[in-house]
Amino acid sequence: MTQPFHEPVMVEEVLRLLDPVCGGVHIDLTAGGGGHALAVGRRLEPGGSLVMFDRDAEALTVARERVAGLNLRIEAVQANFSDVESQLDALGIGQPDTMLLDLGVSSHQLDSAERGFSFRLDGPLDMRLDASSGETAAQMLARLDALEIERILREHGDERWARRISSAIVRARSSAPICTTLQLADIVRSAVPRSIHDHRIHPATRTFMALRIALNGEMEALEAGLAACIRRLAPGGRIAVLSWQSNEDRRVKREFARLSGICQCEPGLPDCRCGARVDLERLVRKPLEPTPAEISANLRARSAKLRGARKLP
Ligand SMILES: C[S@@+](CC[C@H](N)C(=O)[O-])C[C@H]1O[C@@H](n2cnc3c(N)ncnc32)[C@H](O)[C@@H]1O
């Protein structure tokens, strides 16, 4: 049996939060294999519009094929979702009714050795979401100094052994360039204490995630993209965000709270500096999580957190 490109997670919950209706305009900012786009698109028929973004050309091709049978205006845009406003302007699309961000990488990207995202599969140390442009992870690791690598591992991976790992990377690259995924996974493994070698989670998990996030500017894209999506959404429109790690969910939570009028400043400041204002109504206070049944059918769903908000008219 061939592997599915990507199993979309929490589809029913996404539909419940977004509540897409016939004739509506939906933007899927991270189309991946098009699973969510297809589920939402079916609700827009006939006559609605579905716009799909992805930085990955291969994902867009698959997503486009997946939704091709729908009776809708369909557009597929290879772009960073942080550019959503200019891209929608170019398509002549005004204010969408619903928007979905499903962050991070797809199963297909993780499972493709040649993309270099996996510490389990041997491949070039690439990790670019858009495989046609920009620096690879190997080039980034050759360029950065030890302190900068350590900062990335701490900030984007919460890596406890960041200093040891960054020193080991700098030591290793002085004798030979670090070009492959398994080379890096071995360096990380030998840098951390032996006591954690047999943990359920591979010792290189956090390093690979942190480097991918830094290389692709994922946190910057989330910050700029989320703000742009909320600005662009139609009054009464809905946005949902699926996060896969705590840093992402924290940012989404703060931004939804700030734009629901809840000040995010440090306690004790004489006045509000975060720009809190009432533009949104949160659709859930606590993030929704996959059901145990979904997790047992698709283990990768286990870390998903889903938040949603409605733009006030
Ligand atoms: C978790 S997958 C989405 C899966 C999708 N919801 C589905 O049903 O198959 C995330 C996708 O977002 C894309 N992506 C990540 N960051 C992006 C960005 N800043 N702009 C556009 N696409 C991005 C990745 O290339 C990947 O294909």
The ligand as a Gaussian input file, in Angstrom:
#p B3LYP/6-31G(d) Opt

LIG

0 1
 C        1.099000      20.271000       8.219000
 S        1.279000      20.559000       6.513000
 C       -0.348000      20.977000       5.996000
 C       -1.189000      19.782000       5.687000
 C       -2.551000      20.108000       5.093000
 N       -3.399000      20.814000       6.014000
 C       -3.250000      18.874000       4.543000
 O       -4.461000      18.732000       4.768000
 O       -2.596000      18.054000       3.876000
 C        2.052000      22.126000       6.460000
 C        2.329000      22.664000       5.075000
 O        2.577000      24.062000       5.218000
 C        3.595000      24.456000       4.354000
 N        4.162000      25.682000       4.939000
 C        4.850000      25.805000       6.104000
 N        5.158000      27.093000       6.320000
 C        4.644000      27.806000       5.290000
 C        4.625000      29.198000       4.945000
 N        5.206000      30.110000       5.732000
 N        3.973000      29.585000       3.831000
 C        3.369000      28.655000       3.025000
 N        3.379000      27.328000       3.283000
 C        4.005000      26.906000       4.394000
 C        4.528000      23.268000       4.293000
 O        5.284000      23.274000       3.107000
 C        3.544000      22.094000       4.369000
 O        3.202000      21.636000       3.089000

